[in-house]
Amino acid sequence: MSEKIFNVLDFGARADAVTLDTAAVQAAVDACCAAGGGKVYFPKGEYVLATVFLKDNVHIFFEDVV
């Protein structure tokens, strides 16, 4: 079984270094956990975040920027 991927952009994150993306990232984490786990994926960009609460079986994956 392949790991489910939850792209934060699909949840409304902008990654534009201006918009507060906390709600979108939290929604992706919550959806990932509710689905039984998987990977929360951050494509290349600049994210502005406040506190995000991580949950069980949620793996954070950042696109390689090098």
Residue pairs with C-beta under 8 A, 6 or more apart in sequence:
3 37
3 38
3 39
3 59
4 32
4 35
4 36
4 37
4 38
4 39
5 38
5 39
5 41
5 61
6 28
6 29
6 31
6 32
6 35
6 38
6 39
6 40
6 41
7 28
7 41
7 43
8 15
8 21
8 24
8 25
8 28
8 40
8 41
8 42
8 43
8 47
9 15
9 43
10 28
11 24
11 25
11 27
11 28
11 31
12 21
12 23
12 24
12 27
13 19
13 21
13 24
13 25
13 28
13 42
13 45
13 47
14 21
14 24
14 45
15 21
15 42
15 43
15 44
15 45
15 46
15 47
16 45
16 46
17 45
17 46
17 48
18 48
19 48
20 48
20 49
20 50
21 47
21 48
21 49
22 48
22 49
22 50
22 51
22 52
25 40
25 47
25 49
25 52
26 52
26 53
28 40
29 40
29 52
29 53
29 54
29 55
29 58
30 55
32 38
32 39
32 40
32 55
32 57
32 58
33 55
33 56
33 57
33 58
36 57
37 56
37 57
37 58
37 59
38 57
38 58
38 59
39 58
39 59
39 60
39 61
40 58
40 59
40 60
40 61
41 61
41 63
42 60
42 61
42 62
42 63
43 63
44 63
44 65
54 60
